[in-house]
Amino acid sequence: MSSTTDHEVTYDITLRDGSIEQVVGADAYQPENSMTTFFRTGGRHTVDCWSVRMASFRTDQILAIRRLEQHGAMGELAELRAV
């Protein structure tokens, strides 16, 4: 995980009902029991007690999570895909 000072991360979460929720400014997520929670970590490489919870969704309702990063002064969004 890199520092968010040079870019901003956005997550698009596709839910079972077909809706898409967007979480702006989170740079990590992890499952917490029946929920998946998105965090702002302040550039640290791990979710810890200083991380800020930004949003939570029921894990069984999530179909896809897509991470987008906005780079540079022009604010271009780049989609990151898992390989």
C-alpha positions as CSV (number, residue, x, y, z in Angstrom):
1,M,0.0,0.0,0.0
2,S,1.4,3.4,-0.9
3,S,0.9,6.8,0.7
4,T,-2.3,8.6,-0.4
5,T,-0.5,12.0,-0.5
6,D,0.2,11.7,-4.3
7,H,-3.0,10.0,-5.3
8,E,-6.6,9.4,-4.1
9,V,-8.1,5.9,-4.1
10,T,-11.8,5.2,-4.9
11,Y,-13.5,1.9,-4.6
12,D,-16.6,1.0,-6.6
13,I,-18.6,-1.8,-4.9
14,T,-21.1,-3.6,-7.0
15,L,-23.9,-5.0,-4.8
16,R,-26.2,-8.0,-5.4
17,D,-29.2,-5.7,-6.2
18,G,-27.2,-4.2,-9.1
19,S,-26.4,-0.9,-7.4
20,I,-22.9,0.5,-7.3
21,E,-21.7,2.2,-4.2
22,Q,-18.6,4.4,-4.2
23,V,-16.1,4.9,-1.3
24,V,-13.8,7.8,-2.0
25,G,-10.6,8.2,0.1
26,A,-10.4,4.7,1.5
27,D,-7.1,3.0,0.7
28,A,-7.7,-0.5,2.2
29,Y,-10.5,-2.9,3.0
30,Q,-10.9,-6.1,5.0
31,P,-13.6,-8.5,6.1
32,E,-14.9,-8.1,9.7
33,N,-17.2,-11.0,10.5
34,S,-20.2,-10.6,8.3
35,M,-19.2,-7.1,7.0
36,T,-16.5,-5.8,4.6
37,T,-15.1,-2.5,5.9
38,F,-13.2,0.1,4.0
39,F,-10.5,2.1,5.8
40,R,-8.3,5.2,5.4
41,T,-4.9,4.2,6.7
42,G,-3.0,7.4,6.4
43,G,-0.4,5.8,4.2
44,R,0.5,3.0,6.6
45,H,0.9,-0.4,5.1
46,T,-1.6,-2.1,7.4
47,V,-5.1,-1.5,8.9
48,D,-4.5,-0.7,12.6
49,C,-6.1,1.1,15.5
50,W,-5.3,4.5,13.9
51,S,-7.1,3.6,10.7
52,V,-10.4,5.4,10.1
53,R,-13.5,3.3,9.2
54,M,-15.2,4.9,6.2
55,A,-17.9,2.4,5.1
56,S,-19.1,-1.1,5.7
57,F,-21.2,-3.4,3.5
58,R,-22.6,-6.9,4.2
59,T,-20.1,-9.3,2.6
60,D,-22.8,-11.6,1.3
61,Q,-24.3,-8.6,-0.7
62,I,-21.0,-7.7,-2.5
63,L,-20.5,-9.0,-6.0
64,A,-17.4,-7.1,-7.0
65,I,-15.0,-4.5,-5.6
66,R,-13.0,-2.3,-8.1
67,R,-10.2,-0.1,-7.0
68,L,-9.6,3.1,-8.9
69,E,-6.7,5.5,-8.3
70,Q,-6.6,9.2,-9.3
71,H,-3.0,10.2,-10.2
72,G,-1.4,13.5,-10.9
73,A,-2.6,17.0,-11.3
74,M,-5.0,16.1,-14.1
75,G,-6.8,13.7,-11.8
76,E,-6.8,10.8,-14.3
77,L,-8.5,7.7,-12.9
78,A,-6.7,4.4,-13.5
79,E,-8.5,1.1,-12.9
80,L,-6.4,-1.5,-11.2
81,R,-7.4,-5.1,-12.1
82,A,-6.4,-8.3,-10.3
83,V,-4.5,-10.8,-12.4
